[in-house]
Structures are given as C-alpha cells and as structure tokens.
Amino acid sequence: MTKDIAEPNPFTHVEKVDVVAHRGFSGQYPENTLLSYEKGVEASATALEGDIRLTKDGEIVMMHDMTLNRTTTGTGKIGECNWHGYIDSLTTKTEPPQPIPLFRDVVKLMLRQDVIDKKMYMIIDIKFDNPLEIMEAVHTLLKTEFGDHMDTLARQLVIGIWHVDFLPKAQEIGFPICFIGLSLTAARKHFLHTADYLSIPFAALVDSDGHAFIEEAHALGKRVVTWTINDVEQMHECLVLGVDAVVGDHVDKMIKHLWETTESMTPEEYAKHLESSTYLASRKTRMYYYLVKKAMHYASRGYVGM
C-alpha cells in the first residue's frame, strides 16, 4: 500500500492524514454493518475499519466482540453459534436495526467501482482471541470467491493482526499487513520490520518513546495509525505527532478538524497551528497517559500474550 492514498495539501505540501471510519461511521450508525460502511464511503473517509469473527459453521461475520450479546438481538459466543439459521436472522440493537453482514458482503462493497475510484482501503481487524483457523478461512474465501480480483483487493484490504502467531498466515495471503496492538515493545520486536502498517493507541504515542517510534517506523517506510480518536484536541495532537492515519467513530468531525481546518493554510500558518496545541501541556494529562501506557503494556503481556 503506497503512502499517497490521501491527496497532498497544495498549500502545506504535507499529506492529509487518512481518516479511517472505525467499524464504519459508527458514531451515527450501528457498528460493523453495511450501513455504517456505506455511510463511511458517502462521508468521504479515506478508509474503513472493521472486525471479523468465525462462526461455528465456518462463516466469517463482521463483529467486534467474541459474543453476540452487546450489539445484536442474539446471545452466545460467535464461535459456538451457526450463521445459517441463527445469526443470519439477527439484527443490531442500535437503531436503525441492521442485519449482521458477512465478510464477503464487505469485500463486495470494496470492489464497487465508486469505492475503487476513491482509492479507499479497509483495515480488517482480526483479534488475537480468534482461532488461528480464521486466517485460513479468510484466505480460502478470497481465493475461491474473489480470485479474479486479488490484485485489486491487494490495494484495498489490509490484514490487521494482534499476535505474531497470526503473521505467517497473514503473509501467505499476500496483502499488506497491519500490526494492531497496545505495546510498543511488542511492535518493535515482532512487527516493525514485517508489517506495512502499525496501529497503536494514542496513549502509547504521546510521550518521547512514542515520538521515537513514529520516526523509526517512518524511516522504514511504514505507516503509523492511531486510535480511537473522537476528541477534537486529540485530533489536533495527531497532526502534531505526524501519524499517517487516524481511526475514529465520527467521520464528519474528523474530516472537519483533520482536513478542513488546515486545507487553506500556508506552510507558516500550518506550523503555527501545530505549535498551538496545548493538549499535553498539563502535567496531569501527561501523567494520565503515562499510567494508561503502562497499563496497556502489561495488558499486552498478560492478556494478548506479547
């Protein structure tokens, strides 16, 4: 995946940061549904992001959680429920009620000509608590149902993984790879030289170590993604950090504050805009992110296993 997805700003000569619709336009529509993805496309997001799970009968569904309980009218662990005859009849709890889409439905959306023309891409988030078999299921589906479109999909789909155990299968698919994780230590050890994208929480990037990590990644030609950004001051700080992509629920707000507020600035005005950020000026705020980063590091070791 090349770094010229977003058009460079002719005034500042810097690339526009990518606006990534988190689980689609989930700030206004039910998450991980075709409606939320459609609305992300309509709102002119640079990219989409969505999660996948494997059902008992081998279908790949768009779902963040391990269970159906939070977001759907059903209950139970997805890996213990069949798509056919159960999940296919469920809807979202969030209005307006939407059916639960399959991964193949989203791939078809990405292959629509209007989406291709916009040069959109999508990060497929494959959580570490998925069975490894989901990687083979993804690869098989892509080869058997979209075999004639693999070259196009290689420019549109990014395989997001949390654990190094998923890396060999991700490499077999042959699409760009995104490490998604909580720990810069894990990112540096396992993915800095093997992934194309590095998706790291905002809290892990705001200190000097985070700044150094962004520089290391950029020196290697990697793209740095951060999440989940719904606060305007955090959006401003993302520009200061120099990340390549920002993941958030509110596409309209991100476009306004990441693109529209800076698009007519001169280089001098843009530099002053970056310098004007005071979000991390407070010692209390910096201490908060220090503690969050520590907690995420230990959570990554104890929960994710890296």
SERO-4910 file (N, C-alpha, C, O; in steps of 0.05 Angstrom, whole numbers):
BEGIN
 pado doro    nc1    nc2    nc3   cac1   cac2   cac3    cc1    cc2    cc3    oc1    oc2    oc3
  Met    A     17    -24      0      0      0      0     18     25      0     35     27     17
  Thr    A     14     43    -18     31     66    -21     22     88     -2     -1     86      9
  Lys    A     38    107      3     32    129     22     17    152      9     12    172     22
  Asp    A      9    150    -17     -4    172    -30    -34    168    -32    -46    176    -51
  Ile    A    -46    155    -12    -74    150    -12    -90    176    -10   -109    181    -25
  Ala    A    -82    193      9    -95    219     12    -79    240     -5    -55    239     -5
  Glu    A    -94    257    -18    -81    277    -35    -65    297    -18    -75    306      2
  Pro    A    -40    304    -26    -25    323    -10    -38    351    -11    -50    359    -31
  Asn    A    -35    365     11    -45    392     13    -28    411     -4     -4    412      1
  Pro    A    -39    425    -24    -22    441    -42    -10    465    -27      9    477    -37
  Phe    A    -22    473     -5    -12    496     10     10    489     29     30    504     31
  Thr    A      7    467     43     27    459     63     47    439     53     68    436     66
  His    A     42    427     31     60    406     19     63    383     39     85    370     39
  Val    A     43    378     54     43    354     71     19    337     64     -2    347     56
  Glu    A     22    311     68     -1    293     62    -23    297     82    -18    299    106
  Lys    A    -47    296     72    -70    295     90    -70    269    105    -67    248     93
  Val    A    -74    270    131    -75    246    147   -100    230    138   -121    242    132
  Asp    A    -98    204    136   -120    187    129   -141    187    151   -135    185    174
  Val    A   -166    191    143   -189    189    161   -201    161    158   -211    153    137
  Val    A   -200    145    180   -208    117    179   -234    114    196   -234    120    219
  Ala    A   -254    105    183   -281    102    196   -281     77    213   -281     54    202
  His    A   -281     80    239   -278     59    258   -304     42    260   -325     52    269
  Arg    A   -302     17    251   -326      0    248   -347     13    230   -371     10    234
  Gly    A   -337     27    210   -354     44    194   -359     70    207   -345     78    226
  Phe    A   -380     84    198   -387    110    210   -403    104    236   -427    109    237
  Ser    A   -389     92    255   -403     81    279   -412    102    299   -427     95    317
  Gly    A   -403    127    295   -413    148    313   -442    154    308   -455    166    325
  Gln    A   -452    147    284   -480    154    278   -497    129    269   -521    131    268
  Tyr    A   -483    107    263   -498     84    252   -488     59    266   -466     58    277
  Pro    A   -504     37    266   -495     13    280   -468      2    270   -464     -1    246
  Glu    A   -451     -3    289   -423    -10    282   -421    -37    267   -438    -55    270
  Asn    A   -401    -38    249   -395    -62    234   -419    -72    218   -424    -96    216
  Thr    A   -435    -54    207   -457    -61    189   -452    -50    161   -436    -31    158
  Leu    A   -465    -61    142   -462    -49    115   -471    -20    114   -460     -4     99
  Leu    A   -491    -13    130   -500     15    131   -477     33    141   -472     54    130
  Ser    A   -464     25    163   -443     41    174   -419     44    154   -407     65    152
  Tyr    A   -413     22    140   -392     24    119   -400     41     96   -385     57     86
  Glu    A   -425     38     87   -436     55     65   -434     84     72   -426    101     56
  Lys    A   -442     91     97   -442    119    105   -413    129    108   -408    153    104
  Gly    A   -394    111    115   -366    119    115   -356    126     87   -341    145     84
  Val    A   -365    110     68   -358    116     40   -370    143     31   -357    159     19
  Glu    A   -396    146     37   -410    171     29   -398    195     42   -398    217     29
  Ala    A   -388    193     66   -377    216     80   -349    223     71   -337    242     81
  Ser    A   -338    207     53   -311    211     41   -288    204     60   -267    217     59
  Ala    A   -292    185     77   -270    174     93   -248    164     74   -255    155     52
  Thr    A   -224    164     82   -202    153     66   -204    122     66   -198    109     46
  Ala    A   -212    112     90   -211     83     94   -233     74    113   -244     91    127
  Leu    A   -238     48    113   -256     36    132   -240     18    151   -218     10    144
  Glu    A   -252     11    173   -240     -9    191   -263    -26    202   -284    -16    209
  Gly    A   -258    -52    204   -279    -70    214   -267    -96    225   -245   -104    217
  Asp    A   -282   -108    243   -273   -132    256   -286   -157    245   -309   -156    236
  Ile    A   -272   -180    246   -284   -205    236   -282   -227    258   -264   -227    274
  Arg    A   -302   -245    256   -303   -268    274   -312   -292    257   -324   -290    236
  Leu    A   -305   -316    267   -311   -341    254   -334   -355    269   -332   -360    293
  Thr    A   -355   -362    254   -378   -376    266   -372   -406    268   -353   -416    257
  Lys    A   -390   -420    282   -388   -449    286   -389   -463    259   -375   -483    255
  Asp    A   -405   -453    241   -408   -467    215   -389   -455    193   -393   -459    170
  Gly    A   -369   -440    202   -347   -432    184   -351   -407    168   -336   -402    150
  Glu    A   -372   -391    175   -375   -366    161   -360   -344    176   -356   -345    200
  Ile    A   -352   -323    161   -337   -301    172   -356   -277    174   -366   -267    154
  Val    A   -361   -268    199   -380   -246    203   -366   -221    212   -344   -223    223
  Met    A   -378   -198    208   -367   -173    217   -377   -168    246   -401   -163    250
  Met    A   -359   -170    265   -366   -168    293   -341   -162    309   -321   -175    306
  His    A   -343   -143    327   -321   -136    345   -318   -156    368   -296   -166    373
  Asp    A   -340   -161    382   -339   -176    407   -337   -206    401   -343   -215    379
  Met    A   -329   -221    421   -330   -250    419   -359   -261    421   -364   -283    411
  Thr    A   -377   -246    433   -404   -254    436   -423   -236    420   -416   -214    412
  Leu    A   -448   -246    417   -468   -231    403   -483   -211    422   -498   -195    413
  Asn    A   -478   -214    448   -495   -201    468   -497   -171    467   -519   -160    469
  Arg    A   -474   -157    464   -475   -128    466   -488   -114    442   -504    -95    446
  Thr    A   -483   -123    418   -491   -108    395   -515   -120    379   -526   -106    362
  Thr    A   -523   -144    386   -544   -157    369   -567   -166    387   -566   -165    411
  Thr    A   -588   -174    373   -612   -185    387   -608   -214    395   -627   -227    405
  Gly    A   -585   -225    391   -579   -253    398   -561   -254    422   -553   -234    433
  Thr    A   -554   -279    430   -536   -283    453   -518   -307    446   -524   -323    428
  Gly    A   -496   -309    460   -478   -331    457   -451   -324    444   -449   -303    431
  Lys    A   -431   -341    447   -406   -337    434   -408   -343    404   -421   -362    396
  Ile    A   -397   -325    388   -399   -328    359   -388   -354    350   -399   -367    332
  Gly    A   -366   -363    361   -354   -388    353   -370   -412    360   -364   -434    351
  Glu    A   -390   -409    377   -408   -431    384   -436   -429    371   -453   -444    378
  Cys    A   -439   -409    354   -465   -404    341   -462   -407    311   -442   -400    299
  Asn    A   -483   -418    299   -483   -420    269   -493   -394    257   -511   -381    267
  Trp    A   -481   -388    234   -492   -366    218   -519   -374    206   -539   -360    209
  His    A   -519   -397    193   -543   -406    179   -564   -415    200   -559   -434    216
  Gly    A   -586   -402    200   -608   -410    218   -608   -395    245   -627   -399    260
  Tyr    A   -587   -379    250   -588   -364    275   -577   -335    271   -593   -316    271
  Ile    A   -551   -332    267   -540   -305    265   -552   -290    241   -555   -266    242
  Asp    A   -558   -306    220   -569   -293    196   -596   -281    200   -606   -266    183
  Ser    A   -609   -288    223   -636   -277    229   -635   -254    249   -656   -242    255
  Leu    A   -611   -248    259   -609   -227    280   -606   -199    268   -600   -196    244
  Thr    A   -611   -179    284   -606   -151    277   -590   -138    299   -586   -149    320
  Thr    A   -582   -113    293   -568    -98    314   -588    -87    334   -611    -82    328
  Lys    A   -578    -83    358   -594    -69    379   -596    -39    373   -617    -27    378
  Thr    A   -575    -28    362   -574      0    356   -593      6    332   -593     -9    313
  Glu    A   -608     28    334   -625     37    313   -609     50    291   -588     63    297
  Pro    A   -618     48    266   -639     31    257   -629      2    255   -606     -3    248
  Pro    A   -646    -17    263   -638    -45    263   -626    -54    236   -638    -50    215
  Gln    A   -603    -67    238   -589    -75    213   -582   -105    216   -576   -115    237
  Pro    A   -582   -119    193   -573   -147    194   -543   -148    199   -529   -129    194
  Ile    A   -534   -171    208   -505   -175    213   -492   -184    186   -500   -204    175
  Pro    A   -473   -168    176   -462   -175    150   -440   -196    151   -427   -199    172
  Leu    A   -437   -210    129   -415   -228    126   -391   -213    114   -394   -192    102
  Phe    A   -367   -223    119   -343   -211    108   -344   -209     78   -335   -190     66
  Arg    A   -355   -230     64   -357   -229     35   -374   -205     26   -369   -194      4
  Asp    A   -394   -197     41   -410   -174     34   -394   -149     34   -397   -131     17
  Val    A   -375   -147     53   -359   -123     55   -337   -123     33   -331   -102     22
  Val    A   -327   -147     26   -308   -148      3   -322   -139    -22   -310   -125    -39
  Lys    A   -347   -147    -26   -362   -138    -50   -365   -107    -50   -363    -95    -71
  Leu    A   -370    -96    -26   -371    -67    -24   -345    -54    -33   -345    -34    -47
  Met    A   -323    -65    -24   -297    -54    -30   -291    -56    -60   -275    -41    -71
  Leu    A   -304    -75    -74   -299    -79   -102   -318    -62   -120   -316    -63   -144
  Arg    A   -336    -47   -107   -353    -29   -123   -336     -8   -136   -316      2   -125
  Gln    A   -344     -1   -161   -327     17   -176   -323     44   -163   -302     56   -164
  Asp    A   -345     55   -150   -342     81   -137   -322     80   -113   -308     99   -108
  Val    A   -321     57   -100   -302     54    -78   -273     51    -89   -255     63    -78
  Ile    A   -270     36   -110   -244     34   -123   -235     61   -133   -211     68   -130
  Asp    A   -253     76   -146   -246    102   -157   -236    121   -135   -219    139   -140
  Lys    A   -246    118   -111   -238    135    -88   -212    126    -76   -201    139    -58
  Lys    A   -201    103    -85   -176     92    -74   -179     86    -45   -160     89    -30
  Met    A   -202     78    -36   -207     71     -9   -193     44     -2   -190     27    -19
  Tyr    A   -186     41     23   -176     16     33   -191      9     59   -205     26     70
  Met    A   -187    -15     68   -201    -24     93   -182    -41    110   -169    -59     99
  Ile    A   -180    -34    135   -164    -50    154   -183    -71    166   -202    -64    179
  Ile    A   -176    -96    162   -192   -118    173   -179   -127    199   -157   -138    200
  Asp    A   -193   -120    221   -182   -125    248   -189   -154    256   -212   -161    261
  Ile    A   -168   -170    258   -171   -199    266   -160   -201    295   -135   -204    298
  Lys    A   -177   -201    314   -169   -201    342   -153   -226    350   -157   -247    338
  Phe    A   -136   -222    370   -118   -244    379   -134   -267    391   -124   -289    392
  Asp    A   -159   -262    400   -174   -283    412   -191   -299    392   -207   -316    399
  Asn    A   -187   -293    366   -198   -310    345   -182   -336    344   -158   -336    351
  Pro    A   -194   -358    335   -178   -382    329   -160   -377    304   -168   -362    286
  Leu    A   -137   -389    304   -119   -386    281   -132   -394    255   -124   -385    234
  Glu    A   -152   -412    257   -166   -422    233   -179   -399    217   -185   -403    194
  Ile    A   -184   -377    230   -197   -355    216   -179   -345    193   -190   -335    173
  Met    A   -153   -347    196   -135   -337    176   -138   -354    150   -139   -343    128
  Glu    A   -140   -380    154   -143   -398    131   -171   -393    118   -174   -394     94
  Ala    A   -191   -388    135   -218   -383    125   -219   -358    108   -231   -357     87
  Val    A   -205   -337    117   -203   -312    102   -189   -317     75   -199   -308     54
  His    A   -167   -331     76   -151   -336     51   -167   -352     31   -167   -346      8
  Thr    A   -180   -373     41   -196   -390     24   -219   -375     11   -224   -378    -13
  Leu    A   -233   -359     27   -255   -343     16   -246   -324     -6   -258   -322    -27
  Leu    A   -224   -311     -1   -214   -292    -20   -206   -306    -46   -212   -296    -68
  Lys    A   -192   -328    -44   -183   -343    -68   -206   -355    -83   -206   -354   -108
  Thr    A   -225   -366    -69   -246   -381    -83   -268   -363    -94   -279   -368   -116
  Glu    A   -275   -342    -79   -297   -325    -87   -289   -299   -101   -304   -286   -115
  Phe    A   -263   -291    -97   -254   -266   -109   -227   -269   -122   -211   -251   -124
  Gly    A   -222   -293   -132   -196   -299   -144   -189   -281   -167   -165   -276   -171
  Asp    A   -209   -272   -183   -203   -255   -206   -198   -226   -197   -191   -209   -214
  His    A   -201   -220   -172   -198   -192   -162   -176   -189   -142   -174   -168   -128
  Met    A   -159   -209   -139   -138   -208   -118   -119   -185   -121   -110   -173   -101
  Asp    A   -112   -178   -146    -94   -155   -150   -107   -129   -140    -94   -112   -128
  Thr    A   -132   -126   -146   -147   -102   -137   -149   -102   -107   -144    -82    -94
  Leu    A   -157   -125    -95   -160   -127    -67   -134   -123    -52   -134   -114    -29
  Ala    A   -112   -129    -64    -86   -125    -51    -80    -96    -47    -63    -88    -31
  Arg    A    -94    -78    -62    -92    -50    -58   -113    -39    -39   -112    -15    -31
  Gln    A   -132    -55    -32   -155    -46    -17   -158    -58     11   -168    -45     29
  Leu    A   -149    -82     15   -152    -96     40   -125    -97     55   -105   -106     43
  Val    A   -126    -90     80   -102    -92     97   -109   -111    120   -129   -109    133
  Ile    A    -92   -131    123    -98   -152    142    -86   -144    169    -62   -143    173
  Gly    A   -104   -138    188    -96   -129    214    -94   -152    235   -114   -166    239
  Ile    A    -71   -155    247    -67   -177    267    -55   -166    292    -41   -146    292
  Trp    A    -61   -179    314    -52   -171    341    -29   -188    352    -15   -179    370
  His    A    -26   -212    341     -7   -230    352     12   -242    331      3   -246    308
  Val    A     37   -246    338     56   -256    319     49   -283    309     58   -291    287
  Asp    A     34   -299    324     26   -326    314      9   -324    289      8   -344    273
  Phe    A     -4   -302    284    -20   -298    260     -4   -288    236    -15   -288    214
  Leu    A     21   -281    241     37   -269    219     42   -287    196     38   -278    173
  Pro    A     50   -312    199     56   -329    176     31   -332    157     34   -330    133
  Lys    A      8   -336    169    -16   -339    152    -23   -312    139    -33   -312    116
  Ala    A    -19   -290    153    -24   -264    141     -5   -259    117    -14   -249     96
  Gln    A     19   -268    120     38   -265     98     31   -282     74     36   -274     51
  Glu    A     19   -305     79     10   -323     57    -11   -310     40    -13   -314     16
  Ile    A    -28   -294     53    -50   -281     38    -38   -262     17    -49   -259     -5
  Gly    A    -16   -248     24     -3   -231      5    -12   -203      4     -5   -188    -14
  Phe    A    -29   -195     23    -39   -168     24    -22   -152     45     -8   -164     61
  Pro    A    -24   -125     45    -10   -110     65    -18   -119     93    -41   -127     97
  Ile    A      0   -118    112     -5   -127    139     -4   -103    158     14    -86    156
  Cys    A    -22   -102    177    -23    -82    198    -20    -95    225    -37   -112    232
  Phe    A      0    -87    240      0    -96    268    -18    -77    284    -16    -53    282
  Ile    A    -36    -89    299    -53    -74    317    -47    -83    345    -48   -107    351
  Gly    A    -39    -65    363    -32    -74    389    -28    -51    409    -29    -28    402
  Leu    A    -24    -59    434    -23    -40    456      6    -32    464     10    -12    477
  Ser    A     25    -48    456     52    -46    466     72    -39    444     74    -52    423
  Leu    A     88    -17    449    109    -10    430    131    -31    431    145    -35    411
  Thr    A    135    -43    454    156    -64    456    149    -87    438    167    -96    423
  Ala    A    124    -96    438    116   -117    420    118   -109    391    126   -125    374
  Ala    A    110    -84    385    111    -74    358    139    -74    347    145    -83    325
  Arg    A    158    -64    364    186    -63    355    197    -91    352    212    -96    333
  Lys    A    191   -109    370    203   -136    370    194   -153    347    209   -167    334
  His    A    168   -151    341    156   -170    322    147   -159    295    145   -173    276
  Phe    A    141   -133    294    127   -122    271    139    -98    257    131    -91    235
  Leu    A    158    -85    270    169    -61    258    181    -66    230    181    -49    213
  His    A    192    -90    226    204    -97    201    187   -116    184    195   -122    161
  Thr    A    165   -125    194    149   -144    179    121   -134    171    109   -144    152
  Ala    A    111   -113    185     85   -102    178     87    -77    161    108    -64    161
  Asp    A     67    -71    146     66    -47    130     54    -23    145     61      0    141
  Tyr    A     35    -30    163     22    -10    180     26    -18    209     28    -42    215
  Leu    A     27      2    226     30     -3    255      8     14    269     10     38    270
  Ser    A    -12      0    279    -35     13    291    -33     12    321    -36     -9    334
  Ile    A    -29     36    333    -22     38    361    -41     58    375    -47     79    363
  Pro    A    -50     52    399    -67     72    413    -54     98    418    -29    100    421
  Phe    A    -69    119    418    -60    147    421    -42    149    446    -21    161    445
  Ala    A    -51    136    468    -36    139    493     -8    129    492     10    138    507
  Ala    A     -2    110    474     24     98    472     43    115    455     67    110    454
  Leu    A     32    136    441     49    151    422     55    179    432     71    193    419
  Val    A     43    188    454     45    217    461     70    224    476     75    248    480
  Asp    A     86    205    486    110    212    500    134    210    482    131    205    458
  Ser    A    158    214    492    182    215    476    187    188    463    197    187    440
  Asp    A    181    166    477    184    140    465    166    136    442    173    124    422
  Gly    A    141    146    444    122    144    422    131    160    398    128    151    376
  His    A    142    184    404    152    201    382    175    187    368    176    187    343
  Ala    A    192    174    383    215    160    371    205    136    354    216    130    333
  Phe    A    184    123    364    173    100    349    162    109    322    167     96    302
  Ile    A    148    131    322    137    142    296    160    148    277    159    141    253
  Glu    A    181    159    287    205    165    270    218    140    260    225    138    236
  Glu    A    220    120    277    232     94    269    215     81    247    225     71    227
  Ala    A    188     82    250    170     70    231    172     84    204    174     72    183
  His    A    172    110    205    173    126    180    200    122    166    201    122    141
  Ala    A    221    119    181    248    114    169    248     88    154    264     85    135
  Leu    A    231     69    162    229     43    148    207     43    127    201     22    115
  Gly    A    194     65    123    173     67    103    146     55    112    129     49     96
  Lys    A    143     53    139    118     43    150     98     65    155    106     88    159
  Arg    A     72     58    155     51     78    161     42     73    190     37     51    198
  Val    A     39     95    205     31     94    233      2    103    235     -6    124    226
  Val    A    -14     85    247    -43     90    251    -48     93    281    -34     80    297
  Thr    A    -66    111    289    -73    113    317   -103    113    322   -118    120    303
  Trp    A   -112    105    346   -140    101    352   -145    105    382   -126    106    397
  Thr    A   -170    106    390   -194    113    375   -199    143    381   -203    150    404
  Ile    A   -198    160    361   -197    189    365   -224    202    359   -232    204    336
  Asn    A   -237    210    381   -263    224    378   -263    252    390   -282    267    388
  Asp    A   -241    259    403   -238    285    416   -223    304    398   -203    297    386
  Val    A   -233    328    396   -222    348    377   -193    355    384   -176    357    367
  Glu    A   -187    358    410   -160    364    418   -140    341    412   -117    346    404
  Gln    A   -150    317    414   -133    294    406   -128    294    376   -107    287    367
  Met    A   -148    302    361   -145    303    332   -122    323    325   -106    318    308
  His    A   -123    346    339   -102    366    334    -74    354    341    -55    358    327
  Glu    A    -73    340    363    -48    328    372    -38    306    352    -14    302    349
  Cys    A    -57    293    339    -49    273    319    -34    286    296    -16    274    285
  Leu    A    -42    310    289    -27    325    268      1    332    278     20    330    263
  Val    A      3    339    304     29    345    315     47    320    315     70    322    309
  Leu    A     35    298    322     51    273    323     60    264    295     81    251    293
  Gly    A     46    272    275     54    264    248     46    236    240     59    223    223
  Val    A     25    225    252     16    199    245      4    199    216     -2    221    206
  Asp    A      1    176    204     -8    175    177    -38    170    175    -51    177    155
  Ala    A    -50    159    195    -79    153    194    -91    155    223    -78    147    242
  Val    A   -115    165    224   -130    168    249   -156    153    247   -172    157    229
  Val    A   -160    135    267   -184    119    268   -204    131    288   -196    136    311
  Gly    A   -229    135    279   -248    147    298   -276    140    289   -281    131    267
  Asp    A   -295    145    307   -323    139    303   -338    160    287   -357    153    273
  His    A   -329    185    288   -344    207    277   -329    218    252   -312    236    254
  Val    A   -335    207    229   -322    214    205   -324    244    198   -305    257    190
  Asp    A   -348    255    202   -353    283    196   -335    301    213   -324    321    203
  Lys    A   -333    295    239   -316    311    257   -287    309    250   -272    328    250
  Met    A   -278    285    243   -250    281    235   -243    296    210   -222    309    208
  Ile    A   -261    295    190   -256    310    165   -254    340    171   -237    354    159
  Lys    A   -272    350    188   -272    378    194   -246    387    207   -234    407    199
  His    A   -237    372    227   -215    381    244   -188    371    234   -167    382    241
  Leu    A   -187    349    219   -162    340    208   -156    350    180   -133    353    172
  Trp    A   -177    357    165   -173    366    138   -182    395    133   -165    412    126
  Glu    A   -207    401    139   -218    426    131   -206    450    145   -203    472    133
  Thr    A   -198    447    170   -187    469    185   -159    477    176   -149    499    181
  Thr    A   -146    459    161   -118    464    153   -114    466    123    -93    473    114
  Glu    A   -135    460    107   -131    457     78   -123    483     64   -111    482     43
  Ser    A   -130    506     75   -123    532     62   -100    546     76    -94    569     70
  Met    A    -87    533     95    -65    545    110    -40    546     93    -34    528     77
  Thr    A    -24    567     97      3    569     85     21    551    103     13    543    125
  Pro    A     45    545     93     63    529    110     68    542    137     70    528    157
  Glu    A     71    569    137     76    583    162     52    580    181     55    576    205
  Glu    A     28    583    170      4    581    186      0    552    197     -8    548    220
  Tyr    A      7    533    180      5    505    189     24    499    212     17    486    231
  Ala    A     49    510    209     68    506    231     59    518    257     62    506    278
  Lys    A     47    542    255     36    555    279     13    539    291      9    537    315
  His    A     -3    527    273    -26    511    281    -16    487    298    -28    480    318
  Leu    A      5    475    289     16    452    303     27    461    330     24    448    351
  Glu    A     41    484    330     53    494    355     32    503    375     38    504    399
  Ser    A      8    508    366    -13    519    384    -25    497    401    -41    503    419
  Ser    A    -19    472    396    -32    450    411    -22    451    440      2    451    445
  Thr    A    -40    452    459    -34    453    487    -45    428    502    -46    428    526
  Tyr    A    -54    408    486    -68    386    498    -51    371    519    -61    362    539
  Leu    A    -25    369    514     -7    354    532      9    373    550     29    364    562
  Ala    A      1    398    551     16    417    568     12    412    598     30    417    614
  Ser    A    -11    401    605    -17    395    633     -1    371    643     -1    350    630
  Arg    A     11    373    666     26    351    678      6    328    685     13    305    683
  Lys    A    -18    336    693    -38    316    700    -46    299    675    -49    275    678
  Thr    A    -48    312    652    -55    297    627    -32    279    620    -37    256    612
  Arg    A     -7    288    622     16    272    614     18    248    633     24    226    625
  Met    A     13    253    659     13    231    678     -8    210    673     -4    186    675
  Tyr    A    -32    220    665    -54    202    658    -45    183    635    -50    159    636
  Tyr    A    -34    194    614    -26    177    591     -2    159    598      0    137    587
  Tyr    A     15    168    616     37    152    625     26    127    639     35    104    634
  Leu    A      6    130    656     -6    108    670    -21     89    651    -20     65    654
  Val    A    -36    101    633    -50     85    613    -31     69    597    -36     45    591
  Lys    A     -9     81    588     10     66    572     22     43    587     26     21    576
  Lys    A     29     47    613     39     26    629     19      3    631     26    -21    629
  Ala    A     -6     10    636    -27    -10    639    -30    -26    613    -34    -50    614
  Met    A    -29    -12    590    -32    -26    564     -9    -44    559    -12    -66    548
  His    A     15    -36    568     39    -53    564     35    -80    579     41   -101    568
  Tyr    A     27    -78    604     23   -102    620     -1   -118    610     -1   -143    612
  Ala    A    -21   -104    601    -45   -119    589    -36   -134    564    -46   -156    560
  Ser    A    -19   -122    549    -10   -136    524      6   -161    532      2   -182    519
  Arg    A     22   -159    552     38   -183    560     20   -204    573     23   -228    567
  Gly    A      2   -196    590    -14   -215    605    -39   -225    591    -47   -248    595
  Tyr    A    -51   -208    574    -76   -216    561    -72   -224    532    -82   -244    523
  Val    A    -58   -207    517    -53   -213    489    -31   -235    487    -32   -251    469
  Gly    A    -12   -235    506      9   -254    505     34   -246    490     50   -262    481
  Met    A     38   -219    488     61   -208    474     71   -183    488     90   -171    480
***
